[in-house]
């Protein structure tokens, strides 16, 4: 990490792999389809495009859900039309997971695509166009996972701190300092909301008040005067920010 000055200069780092100490953890890719030949073909094509990643295959929704109770995955390629437990039923259960995978529906029934919108899939793959579409979809998945690994780095009390953007709930102005509140801890460092806003533009954060800059992904409830974040944190929406903040948050929450 490049050392940041005490003045509050910050930097963003984006890692395309997930790192833990000195180890590199492979992406976990799960594929679920009840037709053995199609399952095998999909697995071969995915393995050819992402040979370094860990791949697991499942022939039923029930088998997949049993596995997800014990372990998580980063990308899930899921057939919609399956017997007993359909892909849509599996997708409904994903909302309860602590770590949700990027969901890619795979289907030969285009009419079922509209029924899947409520589960917010990352992408769709038509079986009739699988060979032509799979490479771009996987590239988009890898890029999305890389963006999720962006870090916000700063100095606090003489120490270098580097936080995952996904773990940050909001920034709050406190005189010449900023308070950054995460899902677990709170830090203070010398900077301004304007400087951080400029640094994190297009990173999913939003100014809702002269004193608050929030992570849109952390918002659970929204009304005309306040936003409720994870951990039941309630923050005011400033009058001068009401229209733009509400419009942007509603757009984000509906996607």
ABEGO torsion letter per residue (X at the ends): XBBBBAAGBBBBBBBABBBBEABBBBBBBBBBBABAAAAAAAAAAAAAABAABBBBBBABAAAAAAAAAABBBABBBBBABBBGBBAAAAAAAAAABABBBBBBBBBABAAAAAAAAAAGBABBBBAAAAAAAAAAAAAAAAAAAAAAABBBBBBBGGBBBBBBAAABABBBBBEABBBBBBAABBBBBBBBAAAAAAAABGAGBBBABAABBBBAAABABBBAABBBBBGGBBBBBBAAAAAAAAAAAAAAAAX
